Amino acid sequence: MGVGIIGAGPAGLMAAIAAAENGAHVTVFEKNTLPGRKLLMTGNGRCNVTNRMSIDRYPEQYFGNGKFLYRALHAFSPEEVERFFEASGVPLIEENQGRVFPKSGRASDILSALTERAEHLGVRMEGLEKALDIRRSRSGRVAGVVTEKGIREINACALCTGGETYPTTGSTGDGAVIAHRLGHTIIPHRPALAPLDIVPNELPELPGVVLHNVRTTILQGNKAIARRSGDVLFTHHGLSGPAVLPLARFLPTDPSEYAEGIRIELDLWPDSKETGVKDMMMRRIESNRNMKMIQIFREYFPASFLVHLFERAGVSDQVFARDLRREDRKKLQSSLRGLSYRVCRTPMFSTAMVTAGGVSLREIDPGTMESRLVEGLFFAGEVLDIDGESGGFNLQAAFSTGFLAGRSAAEFAAKSRTKHE
Ligand SMILES: Cc1cc2nc3c(=O)[nH]c(=O)nc-3n(C[C@H](O)[C@H](O)[C@H](O)COP(=O)(O)OP(=O)(O)OC[C@H]3O[C@@H](n4cnc5c(N)ncnc54)[C@H](O)[C@@H]3O)c2cc1C
């Protein structure tokens, strides 16, 4: 008997380590052959493991649910995450906006540090062992994990099965099903941090082209429902990048709303008022009268994108500055401030990085991660109704909640052993 951990992602592995460090016999049940399949994909294989933002500002990064993380973040802070990996022989470096990566640029180093530490502590790793259910004793406490191979008796269990995105990695929403069966409320899952698909006839063929410093707005009819700023990346199917991915969680889930028109608008000159764009254009036109307009704009945007911009504005890309008519200048101006594309469907779980929704936080004690409904049941990671901005915040949440759930589960298991002795 001891602590069972369901799911060997970053939350489950950290929970296993913390439980074992606190004296528990730990078994991890993982449905895949090997642990951490999604972890290996993080940060394009480089793994943005945490963020150096001040811990006081962390809660703002989790869309209204960040306060729940306060105690977990203090139990195992971003600094402690860094110390853990550095001490495991994985040097880290800070990149833009506080993002922290392994110096080697390999997510596999992060996974190895976790699995080696778990192994060193005597954690049993059971691969190809999918958990189907959690069994309770007559008094209602956690008593066993029901897997495809049978029933494993345990005193406490941490459910760390992740969300529902990139299902080929093993995260298929199983934890929500199990938790619901045990009486927990599940906030419906939605894809978050996902690229947006654009209707094909509006999408330019510009895969790989990046626009910097863009303000994006999602419009439903005339109503703005979400905004972001940063880089935008054109893909084969639509738009991605830091200024697009976080918008996904705000999009409607009802397909019929897309028929009525959901648009994403790009403001390519966001730091300036309307008159500022006009003044910039007038100045550039006056001092470069013998240049083509498209050459003037080359200073700011990639050439391939400019052909598209001029086409969308309805202005010839061959026009010289000296010949630009007032109405064409206005058309270019408004395309710069509001280049818009129709989003064709709800973002997809298969391409989203994170799942919004999950086990309701109201039913979980934030100081221990224990269920308020089932004694001996703990939760950690993306199975919870927590999703963060990109920048290392989702892994940090997985590590902090994993650490706290593992430590608390070990304490619970020790207490229930003493009671039975
Ligand atoms: C492409 C991509 C890039 C990302 N990049 C970053 C990044 O750079 N930084 C960042 O902070 N976040 C990133 N994320 C998000 C981050 O990966 C997740 O938030 C994090 O992995 C969640 O950890 P978890 O342990 O809760 O769940 P998961 O990593 O999903 O792990 C859950 C584990 O549980 C197992 N499991 C599921 N059901 C069962 C079952 N019934 N029985 C047994 N085992 C089960 C799964 O097989 C899986 O191994 C990225 C996500 C994706 C998809």
The ligand as an ORCA input file, in Angstrom:
! r2SCAN-3c Opt
* xyz 0 1
  C       2.933     21.406    -28.333
  C       2.900     21.847    -26.893
  C       3.880     22.720    -26.427
  C       3.839     23.155    -25.092
  N       4.850     23.960    -24.649
  C       4.847     24.383    -23.365
  C       5.928     25.131    -22.846
  O       6.966     25.326    -23.495
  N       5.817     25.590    -21.551
  C       4.729     25.325    -20.764
  O       4.675     25.796    -19.625
  N       3.723     24.549    -21.218
  C       3.757     24.050    -22.484
  N       2.754     23.239    -22.930
  C       1.695     22.822    -21.970
  C       2.220     21.702    -21.046
  O       2.816     20.703    -21.824
  C       1.083     21.093    -20.221
  O       0.422     22.109    -19.517
  C       1.648     20.058    -19.242
  O       2.231     18.984    -19.949
  C       0.549     19.516    -18.325
  O       1.127     18.554    -17.498
  P       0.267     17.371    -16.857
  O       1.242     16.481    -16.179
  O      -0.846     17.939    -16.084
  O      -0.397     16.612    -18.078
  P       0.249     15.823    -19.330
  O       1.567     16.363    -19.692
  O      -0.831     15.835    -20.345
  O       0.464     14.355    -18.773
  C      -0.616     13.515    -18.433
  C      -0.128     12.080    -18.447
  O      -1.181     11.223    -17.971
  C      -1.276     10.074    -18.775
  N      -2.632      9.547    -18.680
  C      -3.776     10.112    -19.125
  N      -4.836      9.345    -18.830
  C      -4.347      8.265    -18.181
  C      -4.945      7.102    -17.625
  N      -6.264      6.890    -17.699
  N      -4.161      6.189    -17.020
  C      -2.810      6.360    -16.936
  N      -2.184      7.436    -17.467
  C      -2.955      8.382    -18.075
  C      -0.915     10.577    -20.159
  O      -0.519      9.521    -21.014
  C       0.206     11.568    -19.851
  O       1.456     10.926    -19.836
  C       2.780     22.745    -24.234
  C       1.818     21.870    -24.714
  C       1.878     21.409    -26.022
  C       0.826     20.439    -26.503
*
